[in-house]
């Protein structure tokens, strides 16, 4: 097990991440444990069946990954991943009402000019 303090993590996060790829890292804040870092590759956490698609789905749903990056993480093409999240009730395209109206106006203008 390795240990870094909060200031060391702030000053050099790359070193802590390198350590986490090899072993569990405890992040200390003053004299108290504050967090644990664990490298997902070292622990084989992403090797289980369905783990990568589930992680990609959660990260996409929460807005942390784009559709393309989530699809790559899930080892699916974009179309497959879009179908996958749609089946789960997760919107593939997120637009505000005004953005949707603008898109509809643009589509109507384009159709009228065709």
Backbone bond lengths (Angstrom), bond angles and torsions (degrees), N, CA, C in turn:
res aa  C-N    CA-C-N  psi(-1)  N-CA   C-N-CA  omega(-1)  CA-C   N-CA-C  phi
1 X - - - 1.445 - - 1.519 108.35 -
2 X 1.322 115.28 141.03 1.463 121.80 179.79 1.522 108.94 -111.33
3 X 1.342 115.63 166.66 1.453 120.54 -179.75 1.516 109.75 -142.46
4 X 1.332 115.77 137.39 1.463 121.82 171.11 1.521 106.52 -133.75
5 X 1.334 115.96 153.66 1.462 117.58 174.72 1.521 108.94 -97.23
6 X 1.317 116.47 166.52 1.459 121.59 -175.73 1.525 111.21 -57.87
7 X 1.325 117.36 -42.71 1.465 118.78 -178.89 1.531 110.85 -66.48
8 X 1.331 117.65 -36.86 1.460 120.62 176.01 1.520 111.38 -65.25
9 X 1.330 116.44 -37.41 1.455 120.70 177.28 1.522 110.63 -65.90
10 X 1.333 115.64 -40.55 1.465 120.27 179.75 1.531 110.93 -67.18
11 X 1.323 117.07 -42.56 1.466 121.62 -176.62 1.526 113.58 -75.15
12 X 1.332 117.03 -32.68 1.462 119.79 -176.90 1.532 110.09 -146.40
13 X 1.336 116.97 72.81 1.466 119.07 -178.88 1.528 113.16 -64.03
14 X 1.327 117.45 -28.25 1.460 120.62 -179.55 1.526 111.42 -61.86
15 X 1.317 117.01 -39.21 1.473 120.18 179.66 1.523 110.04 -63.53
16 X 1.324 117.23 -42.65 1.469 120.84 179.15 1.523 110.53 -64.68
17 X 1.327 117.23 -39.40 1.462 119.90 178.99 1.521 111.59 -66.86
18 X 1.338 116.70 -37.29 1.469 119.77 176.16 1.528 110.76 -63.17
19 X 1.326 115.79 -42.57 1.463 119.51 177.20 1.526 111.10 -61.81
20 X 1.332 116.27 -40.35 1.460 120.99 -177.61 1.524 112.20 -66.44
21 X 1.326 118.09 -22.39 1.460 120.20 177.01 1.532 111.38 -72.45
22 X 1.327 115.93 -19.23 1.461 119.98 -177.95 1.523 112.97 -104.48
23 X 1.338 116.65 -31.12 1.466 120.10 -172.91 1.521 109.07 -158.62
24 X 1.295 116.32 169.48 1.453 122.76 175.32 1.530 108.97 -69.30
25 X 1.343 116.83 136.66 1.461 121.75 -179.02 1.524 108.52 -119.31
26 X 1.308 116.53 125.40 1.461 122.01 175.74 1.522 107.23 -95.63
27 X 1.341 116.01 127.79 1.461 121.47 176.90 1.524 106.81 -97.78
28 X 1.325 115.95 120.01 1.462 121.56 -177.40 1.526 110.34 -100.87
29 X 1.324 115.72 137.87 1.458 122.61 173.42 1.520 105.78 -116.80
30 X 1.301 115.26 109.91 1.467 122.43 -168.15 1.521 107.75 59.07
31 X 1.286 119.71 -117.75 1.468 120.17 -179.82 1.520 112.50 -109.74
32 X 1.325 117.00 18.24 1.461 120.65 -177.30 1.526 111.01 -119.18
33 X 1.329 117.17 138.29 1.464 119.05 174.36 1.525 109.68 -64.50
34 X 1.327 116.32 133.95 1.457 120.93 -175.46 1.522 112.15 -115.67
35 X 1.327 117.56 -32.76 1.465 120.91 -177.43 1.522 109.60 -159.19
36 X 1.308 115.22 164.31 1.461 122.43 174.66 1.525 108.53 -121.44
37 X 1.303 115.66 138.48 1.463 121.59 173.31 1.519 107.97 -114.39
38 X 1.325 115.51 133.19 1.459 120.20 177.25 1.513 108.07 -136.82
39 X 1.289 117.05 126.48 1.456 121.00 176.93 1.515 110.71 -71.23
40 X 1.310 117.32 130.12 1.461 119.99 -177.30 1.524 112.18 -71.96
41 X 1.311 118.37 -29.46 1.459 120.31 179.45 1.524 111.11 -71.63
42 X 1.321 116.24 -44.01 1.460 120.50 -177.18 1.522 111.53 -63.89
43 X 1.320 116.43 -38.42 1.457 119.99 -178.17 1.514 113.72 -83.33
44 X 1.329 117.46 -4.53 1.454 120.32 -177.89 1.519 112.59 66.53
45 X 1.322 116.19 22.24 1.460 120.65 -174.45 1.519 113.62 -65.50
46 X 1.330 117.30 -26.71 1.459 119.95 -177.56 1.528 113.29 -93.72
47 X 1.325 116.69 2.98 1.459 120.23 -174.32 1.526 113.89 -83.70
48 X 1.320 117.76 -19.47 1.463 120.59 -177.69 1.520 112.34 -67.50
49 X 1.314 115.73 151.06 1.467 120.91 -178.90 1.530 110.07 -62.31
50 X 1.318 115.60 126.95 1.457 121.40 176.40 1.513 115.59 83.98
51 X 1.336 117.53 -2.76 1.465 120.11 -176.83 1.528 111.17 -70.00
52 X 1.328 116.93 -46.83 1.470 119.66 -178.66 1.528 111.82 -63.69
53 X 1.347 119.39 -45.87 1.469 118.06 176.48 1.532 112.95 -61.37
54 X 1.330 117.02 -38.06 1.468 119.62 179.75 1.524 111.09 -66.72
55 X 1.323 116.82 -42.08 1.466 120.95 178.36 1.526 110.39 -65.35
56 X 1.326 116.57 -45.11 1.463 120.95 179.39 1.531 110.60 -61.56
57 X 1.322 117.08 -41.04 1.464 121.60 179.60 1.519 110.86 -62.46
58 X 1.324 116.46 -46.50 1.468 120.23 -179.53 1.523 111.33 -64.54
59 X 1.324 117.28 -42.43 1.459 120.46 179.84 1.527 111.65 -67.31
60 X 1.339 117.66 -36.93 1.465 120.62 176.50 1.531 110.25 -68.68
61 X 1.328 116.76 -46.64 1.467 121.58 -179.52 1.522 111.40 -55.91
62 X 1.320 116.33 -40.03 1.464 121.02 -176.82 1.522 113.03 -85.91
63 X 1.343 117.22 1.52 1.459 121.32 175.57 1.515 115.10 81.58
64 X 1.334 117.63 17.12 1.458 120.66 -178.97 1.529 112.89 -90.10
65 X 1.339 117.16 -21.78 1.461 121.60 178.14 1.522 109.51 -129.02
66 X 1.322 115.59 145.24 1.461 120.43 173.41 1.524 108.64 -71.96
67 X 1.320 115.60 168.13 1.463 120.61 179.01 1.530 110.47 -59.34
68 X 1.328 117.02 -44.54 1.466 120.96 -178.78 1.519 112.85 -64.41
69 X 1.313 116.44 -44.57 1.474 119.43 -179.38 1.528 111.31 -69.06
70 X 1.331 116.39 -37.69 1.467 119.71 177.70 1.528 110.15 -65.26
71 X 1.328 116.64 -41.21 1.466 120.07 177.84 1.527 110.67 -61.28
72 X 1.325 117.04 -42.40 1.466 120.58 178.81 1.528 110.87 -62.80
73 X 1.339 117.14 -43.51 1.462 120.09 178.29 1.524 110.89 -61.89
74 X 1.324 116.61 -39.00 1.462 121.36 -179.20 1.528 112.60 -77.44
75 X 1.343 117.17 -4.47 1.465 123.03 -177.37 1.527 110.86 60.29
76 X 1.345 115.50 41.95 1.468 122.22 176.89 1.523 107.57 -126.63
77 X 1.339 115.74 157.92 1.455 116.07 170.71 1.532 107.56 -78.48
78 X 1.315 116.66 165.66 1.467 121.38 -172.72 1.526 111.10 -59.77
79 X 1.321 117.17 -41.11 1.464 120.43 179.63 1.520 112.40 -62.42
80 X 1.331 116.32 -43.89 1.468 120.18 178.11 1.523 110.80 -62.55
81 X 1.332 115.99 -43.82 1.460 119.06 -178.20 1.526 111.16 -67.23
82 X 1.346 116.86 -39.46 1.466 120.40 177.58 1.522 110.24 -60.97
83 X 1.325 117.69 -42.44 1.473 121.08 176.75 1.519 110.92 -63.77
84 X 1.323 115.84 -41.96 1.465 121.55 -179.99 1.530 111.30 -58.86
85 X 1.332 117.26 -51.42 1.471 118.83 -177.75 1.525 110.95 -70.84
86 X 1.319 117.84 -32.16 1.467 120.33 177.18 1.521 110.82 -62.60
87 X 1.337 116.64 -42.58 1.470 120.12 177.26 1.521 111.83 -60.01
88 X 1.338 115.97 -27.78 1.463 120.72 179.61 1.528 112.64 -87.17
89 X 1.334 116.42 1.31 1.460 120.62 178.67 1.521 113.85 82.17
90 X 1.322 116.72 19.12 1.463 121.59 179.12 1.521 108.17 -99.33
91 X 1.322 116.22 125.47 1.462 120.61 -178.84 1.523 110.34 -65.86
92 X 1.321 115.94 132.29 1.459 121.13 177.67 1.524 110.04 -79.64
93 X 1.315 116.32 -38.47 1.464 122.17 179.13 1.514 107.48 -113.21
94 X 1.309 115.59 126.85 1.465 120.62 -179.74 1.516 108.73 -114.79
95 X 1.315 115.70 107.76 1.452 120.84 178.76 1.514 109.83 -123.84
96 X 1.319 115.65 145.93 1.458 119.41 171.48 1.522 107.34 -74.77
97 X 1.305 116.13 169.15 1.458 120.04 179.95 1.528 111.12 -59.99
98 X 1.322 116.72 -42.77 1.471 119.59 -179.26 1.530 111.01 -66.97
99 X 1.331 117.90 -37.73 1.463 120.51 177.49 1.528 110.73 -65.04
100 X 1.315 116.66 -39.77 1.463 120.49 178.37 1.525 110.48 -64.17
101 X 1.343 116.70 -43.12 1.469 119.95 177.64 1.529 110.72 -62.69
102 X 1.318 117.70 -42.78 1.469 120.91 177.92 1.523 111.21 -60.83
103 X 1.329 116.64 -42.91 1.461 120.15 178.22 1.526 111.15 -63.47
104 X 1.329 116.69 -40.74 1.469 119.92 178.42 1.528 110.87 -65.30
105 X 1.333 116.93 -40.95 1.471 120.47 176.84 1.523 110.97 -60.76
106 X 1.317 116.17 -44.24 1.468 120.77 178.68 1.521 110.69 -62.34
107 X 1.325 116.96 -43.11 1.470 120.89 178.87 1.527 110.34 -62.63
108 X 1.327 116.82 -44.62 1.464 120.02 -179.89 1.536 110.96 -62.59
109 X 1.335 117.16 -40.68 1.473 120.91 177.56 1.529 110.32 -63.82
110 X 1.296 116.72 -42.28 1.461 121.26 179.79 1.526 110.89 -64.52
111 X 1.347 116.47 -43.95 1.464 120.03 179.57 1.537 111.11 -65.53
112 X 1.334 116.61 -36.75 1.460 120.28 179.54 1.524 111.23 -67.50
113 X 1.303 117.61 -31.68 1.473 120.69 -178.05 1.528 112.43 -83.28
114 X 1.318 117.52 -10.90 1.469 120.91 -177.52 1.497 112.20 -79.79
